[in-house]
Amino acid sequence: MRKAILSIAILGVLFSAQLSAQTDTSGREKVYRATHTKVTELKHTKLKVNFDYQKEQMNGEEWLTASPYFYPANELILDAKAMLIHEVALDNNGKKSPLKYEYNNDILKIALDKTYQKNQDYTVYIKYTSRPNEVKQQGSMAINDAKGLYFINAQGTEPDMPTQIWTQGETESSSAWFPTIDKPNQKTTQEIYMTVPDRYVTLSNGVLKNSQKESNGLRTDHWVMDKRHSTYLFFMGVGEYAIVKDKWKNIPVDYYIEKEFEPYAKQIYGNTPEMIDFFSKKMNYDYPWAKYAQISGRNYVSGAMENTTATLHGSDILQKPGQLIDENKWEDTIAHELFHHWFGDLVTAESWSNLTVNESFANYSEYLWNEHKYGKDQADYHLMTDVNMYIHNPSDFKKNLVRFNYESREDVFDLVTYQKGGGILNMLRNYLGDDAFFAGMNDYLKTNEYQNAEAHQLRLSFEKVSGKDLNWFFNQWYFGNGNPKINSSFTFEPVKKQVSVTISQTQDQPFEFPLAIDVYDNGKPKRYNVWVNAQAKNTFSFDVSKTPDLVNINADGVLLAEIADTKTPEQNLMQFTGSKEFKSRYRALEGIKDQTGKSPAVVKLLAAALKDPFFRVRIKALELIDLTHAEQMKALSSEVEKIAANDPKTLTQAAAIAALAKTKDKKYLPLFEKGVNAVSNAVKGNSLSAVLAIDPSKANSLADKIDLEGASDELQAQLLPVIVKNKVTSQMSNIAPLAAFYPFIKFQNPELGKSAEEGFNWIMSSDNLKATESITKIVGYAKNQMGDNPQAKMMVVQMLKDGLSKKMELLKQNPQKAASINKQIDVLNKAIENFK
Ligand SMILES: [Zn+2]
C-alpha cells in the first residue's frame, strides 16, 4: 500500500503522535502483538456475489475449503464483519448438510460435523449479506476507513461522479465482504463469480475465465486466481472503464482507465512493462503472476493498494498532459505497487509487526526504478526527500522498525516502516555490495515464495548469500530505534602532518556503521571509508599536507543520520565542485541559504549549480537566486533567462520564470505571457504569477487557464493568493487542500496562511458543494495523521464550526438555494461530528 501523502505532510510536526515505548517480547509489557496462531489452514475460497446498489449491500455465497493447520480440530472460526448470515452448511461434493454456528461480535464460529485431522480438507458453504455501511472499525493514517467494500455514487445521484465499486482489504477488512480468516498469515487460492450490470467492466485477482450474459441486462464474470495469496489482497472492482492493453512477454498488462483519461493511459501507466522487466531481471525472479492490471477508484481511502494482479490506485493517478509533461507524480507509486507483487504478495509479512518486509522494500523499489530510469541523482533525491520526512517527525525516533507493541495495527503504516525502511535498505545494499544484496533478495523470495516471512528471514538470506554476520545491522536498524546524530570536528597536527577527525554521536544509544569521509587537501578531496564503533566518540587520523580546507562527513550520503555542520561559503563551493554524489552537492547548495550576498563564493556556487546536469539541483539554485541583488543579476541573469526559455525540464523552466519574476522587470513580460500559454502546468502557473506581479488587472482572464486539479503543492501555494484575491470562482474547489489547513499554515508561513484563511471564508460564504466537500474530505484524511494531538483537533473543529456558521448565514440570505446549501451544512456537521 502507499499512503496518500497530503500537502499537509509539511505540517507533520504539529500532528506528531505520542511516543511509543520500547519493544519488549517478554510478555511483561502490556502490549505484545503476537503473530496470529494458525489453527486452520485456508486452501480455497470460492465466491458468488451480486450487488444491491440501492441498499449498498452485497449478496454472497461462499464455498470455503480448509483443514486443521496442525492439531486436530472440530470447529472453524472466521472473521465476518457486520454481515447477515443466512445459511451455513457442510458441502460434500454439492450435497449440503446444515452446520451449527454462532455469530457474535463479527466472529462466525462454525461447529464442524466431526474432528478433522491435519490436511484433511472440508468445504463449508455460507450464504450471507455483506453490509459495509454497518462496519464499525477505526481507520488509520494510511487508510481512512475500514468498510472493506465501497459503493461510490451507487444510486447515481451525484453529478460528475461515476458509479463504481471497489474493495480495500488491508489491513483486515476483507472480512467485511466475505467470511475468512482475516490475517496476513493465511493464504488461499480464489475464484469469484461477479454478477453486474452489463454496461460495467469487472476486475479481480487472477484471470477472467468466462463471461456470461444473464437476463435483465446483467452479466456474470468468472475470475480465477490459481496461486495462493493472503486474504487482504483479494480485490473486486466494478465500473465504467476503458481497458487499454499492454503486455510484458506473454503476460497481459491492462490499464483500466476512466474514459475521459483514455488518451493519456500510456503516458500515465506506460512504463509498467519496462518496470516488470527491470524488477524481474534485477531480482533474477520473473514476475510470478498470470496478469497485471491497474485500475483507479474514486474517493479511494488510501494512495494505492497492491491487490495481487489487480492494483488499485486513487484517482490522483489520473493526470492530463499539463501535469504529465512536468512530472508523472504517480510513477513512484506505480513502481511501488508493482514491486509488492514480489515483496508483499509473493512473500508476505507474517504479521503487521513485520510490515517492513513488505513496505520498506516497496519504498526502496521507488529508488531502484528511479536509479534505472532516470539516474542515481534522481534516486538519491527521492531517498533524501523520504528520509527527511522521517527525520522531521521527531516522535518516530523512538519507534523500532519491527514493532510488537503498536496501539493499532494501522500505526505501523508510518514514516518508519516506509521512508526510513527504504533508507535502511539502501545502507544494507551499500554495505553488502550490489551482487550480494540482489542475490540475498532472490534467496529470500525463493525460500519463502507463496509463504510468509518476518525480518529474521531477510537477515538469514543476506547472511547466507554474503557469508557475513548481520546481527549488528538488524539489531540496530530493525529491532532498534533512532539514528545517529553526529557532530564532527578536526585538528591539524603539523609535526605528524596529520588531521584528526573526531566523530561524536549525541543520541543515547551509539550506533556502529561504515562512514565515508572526504578530506580536502589543497582544494582536492580524498575519500576515506572508515568504521565508526558504537561509542560516543571515534577519532580517525589522515595524512595531509596542511590544515584541510574542508572535511565532509557522510560524503556519499548513504548513512541515515542527522549531521550538524556549518560551512563557510568557500567550503560549500569546494564541496559542491568536489563531490560526485548528489547529496553532498545538494547539501552544499542548501548551506548557502543564509549566506547569499555575503561572498563571491556564493555567486560562483549558484553559477555552477545552474549548470548541474541534474535538474533538481538547478531548481534548488533557482530557488536560492535573488536577482534583485546587483551582483547576482550581473553574473547569473543571462543563464537564468536561457533556462527559462530552453531548459529540457519544464519544472526547471518554471523555477527560472519564478526567479526572473522577483525582479518585477517589465522586459520579461513577453516571456511570461508566452509562458501562460505553455502546456506545462508549472510553467503556466509561475508565468501567471509573474504577469500578475507586474499587471494585476489581468488576473481574472488568466487564472482560468490553469488546471490546478492535481497540481503540485508549490504551485497551489503560489496560485492560492491570486485565486482568492481575485475570486476566481472556477478554481474555488482547487484551493481547498490548502484552505482547509489555514490555522496550521499560519504558523509556518503567516502570509500564505492569511490568504488560505480568506480562501476558507470565501468557500464557506459561497454556495459551492464541491469546494465544501473538498474541505471536509481533506480534513477527514488529516484526522488520522493527527494522532493524539487534541490541540490540533480542536483547531480543526473550531475552524469547521466557523465555516458552519458562515454557511448558516448564507442560507439565511439565500433561502431560494436551500436545497444546495443544506447539503453543505450536512457535510460540515458530519465532519465536525467525525472529529469529536
Ligand atoms: Zn506499499
Residues whose N, C-alpha, C, O or C-beta is under 5 A from the ligand:
A	BS01	ZN	M1 R2 E359 A362
